[in-house]
């Protein structure tokens, strides 16, 4: 039995694909043979990702979208169908993060994180699920966070939004389990991406530590003493899309070096 993952003939859409986990997932899906649509608010970033995938011999199309806007999401679904046909695989990766003590957490910031992380996941999935149901096959992978599995100080809005993604994942998985579709969440710890760079900068600014020390403190949260690579998360995303992973459904899988096991 070959262990290689073959997604030839499948089409995938990845949100938040301009950089970090989303870009890594798009590259990995294309390398497995899927036709890929990469989406984010920044057309410049996703154009670069699509060009890199095409340059490596894959098929990729870049479509800008604001996942918090239902009209923009509907347009994304229409345009994706025109480019690649029916979307078989959806990776909901678009997300934002911030931190603040609750008493200084503005309502606008709370709403922003819930809108992008939770409502965005709902809107895109709602739009792309019907064709999966019609064909009796589909894979939905939601990128959550270990903050969706456990609490942490100063990230109430972020943790609430990612807990919402995990709950959404489990509920939808039960809803579509008998119809050939799986819905799972991957829950990374701190990943070596621009989002973590922003977290390092915030920690350094608030604590007075040098950025290098702030980064070491974040790395120490992982028992392996390092940041997770975006490619590690992408590998898990692709594995969940394989036909041989059809029994994995409704799961929220941590990829954190063992942080939650401590």
Buried (B, 14 or more C-beta within 10 A) or exposed (E): EEEEBEBEEBBBBBBBBBBBBBBBBBBBBBBBBBBBBBBBBEBEBBBBBBEBBBEEEBBBBBBBBBBBBBEBBBBBBEBBBEBBEBBBBBBBBBBBBBBBEEEEBEEEBBEBBBBBBBBBBBBBBBBBBEBBEEEEBBBBBBBBBBBBBBEEEBBBBBBBBBBBBBBBBBEBBEEBEEBBBBBBBBBBBBBBBEBBEBBBEBBBEEEEBEEEBBBEBBBEBBBEEEBBBBBBBBBBBBBBBBEEBEEBBBBBBBBBBEBEEE
